[in-house]
């Protein structure tokens, strides 16, 4: 009887209790991070809703476990097996894609490239967003150390932007001492794929030694897209990204990688 308590119902009850606590805490963490993103970056932050979905998922599991403990006739076996399969599959897929994203975050580029494509990001009126400013700081640093490299500033004009992203980048770089002769503006693109396509059409950079500069979490996907589009010698140049948003950016980038893979773009 004592053994049944230790290895049977008592053990199962303890396991359910631990799983319930784990799911409850995971849900709270996801919700708290969502609120942090909203306060820090605004309710319109791209893909922020995923943290609400994850919070609801974990809290839903916790509720089912609590319900099962209060109603002995309600079997949790199917739930345990389902969670195990979903969790292991998700962790494996996320881990593989996340490792690729992290590998791109370490890219520092090569010296004296023919071109560097600086990928655009959101502009607030005519002022660069924090993400774009971090890219521009990295572009400025590279341009100062490699004086013969041409910078292709790539980005059109989107909602809430008074000027194109390319023009905003030009303004920033010229104010900081980079001559206009070294800057090529590509002002039509609205996506990473278009950044690369239109930059190549404008300069032929796809056949040259070309760097792709973006925030660190974005570099791996940008290089994969470039190679798929026929760039012969692309290399990544990773700019910093916001430390508070870093986890969100990596999760979002994993989802973007999966989407691009399903669409056949990488």
Secondary structure, DSSP 8 states (H G I E B T S, - for coil): -HHHHHHSHHHHHHHHHHHHHHHHHHHHHHHHHHHHHHHHH-TT-TTTHHHHHHHHHHHHHHHHHHHHHH-TTS--HHHHHHHHHHHHHHHHHHHHHHHHHHHHTT-B--TT-SEEEEE---EEBTEE-HHHHHHHHHHHHHHHH-TT-EEEEE----TTBSS-HHHHHHHHHHHTT--GGGEEEE----SHHHHHHHHHHHH-GGGSEEEEEEEGGGHHHHHHHHHHTT-SEEEEEEE---TTTHHHHHHHHHHHHHHHHHHT--
